[in-house]
Amino acid sequence: MDHYDLCVIGGGPAGYAAAMRAIDLGLSTLLVERDRIGGTGIHDGALSSKTMWEISQRVSSANDMVRTRGREPFRLSWEEITRTVNEAIFERKYLYACHMQLLETSSARFRHERGHARFMDPHRLCIERPGHAMTISARNFIVATGSRPRALPRIRVDEDRVMTSNGIFRMNALPKSIVIIGAGVIGCEFAAILANLGHTQVHLIDRAERILPFEDEDVSDLVRQGLERKGVIVHRAAQLRELRTFPDGVEFTLSFANDHLETIAVERALLSVGRIPNVDRLGIEHTGIDLDPTTGAVVLDGTRTSVAHIQVVGDATGANMLVNLGEMEGRHAAETIAGLPVPTLDHEHVSTIMFLEPEVAGVGLNEQECRKRGIAYRLARIDYGCLARAIAMRRTRGFFKVLVSDDEEMHVLGMRAVGEHASSAIQAVALMMRTGLGIRELAELVHPHPSITEGVLECARILLGTSLFKPSVYGDKLRHYTWRPDPAKVKAA
């Protein structure tokens, strides 16, 4: 029986990052993957959906231009779209496969094994695939088994008429109509993709009063307006009462606050109500790890379980299901196992991006989070219509919004960017937040012209009272105000 310093279960972004960092640190490492290296980060997830989003954006941009000139809209077939997506997947998969193959032949510290892993006891693992079974032991384990789409008890998913985010990539054609159940990030992303491609009438069901309720109202409103401008029908404050499937389509019934019922027929349905961690078929019960008695989830302190030599990272934690966070957690877990003096994991300054209509990027706190916590802040916001690059691109729908502390230092609390190239401006602000720099340093940076990042520069100048355009003149395009908690409410709390 082979023995390793570390066995990583799962070859997605988090597990792969953990294994590679373990090699750096001199640990003999086994990486076990049941299916495909890269996991959801490549297949049926981040890379595939973002490639499709990029295609849809190009189609939409071309059509925005030709539509004003009276020309027929440009259309791509589903075959052409999936061919491009598959090419992107192959390129990324090829990088992983070649890297691992060469690494395995050149390093005695690394080995890759394909199969389903199952704990036999806290230090032994059985790995099985058709016609093959083996047992290994390891001093440490990192569980990085990813996640899968969440199901609803009253809805039967067949990945044909009723799909999840896995099945949508296996369609044989773009539907003429679809209902998307769930208006979170994934649901809104697919609504944007399908609407931009121009073949599909999209219905988006949201139980809340507004989509993306975790974001500020101005962010969610602009995204909703962008989707509706593309023809998406957003059913807000709607409860799905029933979903029925037929050989040629799907019929769904919604109820609203006034007891009004509405029944609509579409070709397909996409269920997008979150994801759940893949930890239920690992034989976790044989390790002694503490599980939540209500949910069955692994109880964690950061990435640590109650069993000292077993850690859980990435989507398998059941929280913060993002590729960049998974990779960070994987590397952190490997460094912890190697005995490095690593700081506590910090998710506060991690940048995020949502591929919507338009693109949304953010870091740190937003307004509603500050108000919920009772944190006073100063705010500057500038409309894309004031930015030369946005005007040149003819993409002026969007804004930058920067929040800073309500004091002389004006440390950055958070930022939101909504619009074309939004993600390009985030990382410099994230670095400032991490290092504790104030807004004055940001205002003194020389930005390239014309660039979208000049919007961040102008927000800093607005806060300092030195902006090119003055909020007192262009009140519809620039905003500058301070929010402070009500002292009476703070005292009562």
HELIX and SHEET records of a PDB file:
HELIX    1   1 PRO A   13  ASP A   24  1                                  12    
HELIX    2   2 GLY A   39  GLY A   41  5                                   3    
HELIX    3   3 ALA A   46  ARG A   67  1                                  22    
HELIX    4   4 TRP A   78  SER A  106  1                                  29    
HELIX    5   5 GLY A  167  ARG A  170  5                                   4    
HELIX    6   6 VAL A  185  LEU A  197  1                                  13    
HELIX    7   7 GLU A  217  ARG A  229  1                                  13    
HELIX    8   8 ILE A  284  HIS A  286  5                                   3    
HELIX    9   9 GLY A  314  THR A  317  5                                   4    
HELIX   10  10 VAL A  323  ILE A  337  1                                  15    
HELIX   11  11 GLU A  367  ARG A  373  1                                   7    
HELIX   12  12 TYR A  384  CYS A  386  5                                   3    
HELIX   13  13 ALA A  388  MET A  393  1                                   6    
HELIX   14  14 ALA A  422  ALA A  425  5                                   4    
HELIX   15  15 ILE A  426  THR A  435  1                                  10    
HELIX   16  16 ILE A  439  GLU A  444  1                                   6    
HELIX   17  17 GLU A  454  LEU A  464  1                                  11    
HELIX   18  18 PRO A  487  ALA A  492  1                                   6    
SHEET    1   A 6 PHE A 110  ARG A 114  0                                        
SHEET    2   A 6 THR A  29  GLU A  33  1                                        
SHEET    3   A 6 ASP A   2  ILE A   9  1                                        
SHEET    4   A 6 HIS A 132  VAL A 143  1                                        
SHEET    5   A 6 ARG A 124  ARG A 129 -1                                        
SHEET    6   A 6 HIS A 116  ASP A 121 -1                                        
SHEET    1   B 5 PHE A 110  ARG A 114  0                                        
SHEET    2   B 5 THR A  29  GLU A  33  1                                        
SHEET    3   B 5 ASP A   2  ILE A   9  1                                        
SHEET    4   B 5 HIS A 132  VAL A 143  1                                        
SHEET    5   B 5 ILE A 310  VAL A 312  1                                        
SHEET    1   C 2 SER A 147  PRO A 149  0                                        
SHEET    2   C 2 ARG A 275  PRO A 277 -1                                        
SHEET    1   D 5 VAL A 162  MET A 163  0                                        
SHEET    2   D 5 ARG A 268  LEU A 271  1                                        
SHEET    3   D 5 SER A 177  ILE A 181  1                                        
SHEET    4   D 5 GLN A 201  ILE A 205  1                                        
SHEET    5   D 5 ILE A 233  HIS A 235  1                                        
SHEET    1   E 3 GLN A 239  PHE A 246  0                                        
SHEET    2   E 3 GLY A 249  SER A 255 -1                                        
SHEET    3   E 3 LEU A 261  VAL A 266 -1                                        
SHEET    1   F 6 THR A 352  MET A 354  0                                        
SHEET    2   F 6 VAL A 360  GLY A 364 -1                                        
SHEET    3   F 6 VAL A 412  VAL A 418 -1                                        
SHEET    4   F 6 PHE A 399  SER A 405 -1                                        
SHEET    5   F 6 TYR A 377  ASP A 383 -1                                        
SHEET    6   F 6 LEU A 478  TRP A 483 -1                                        
END                                                                             
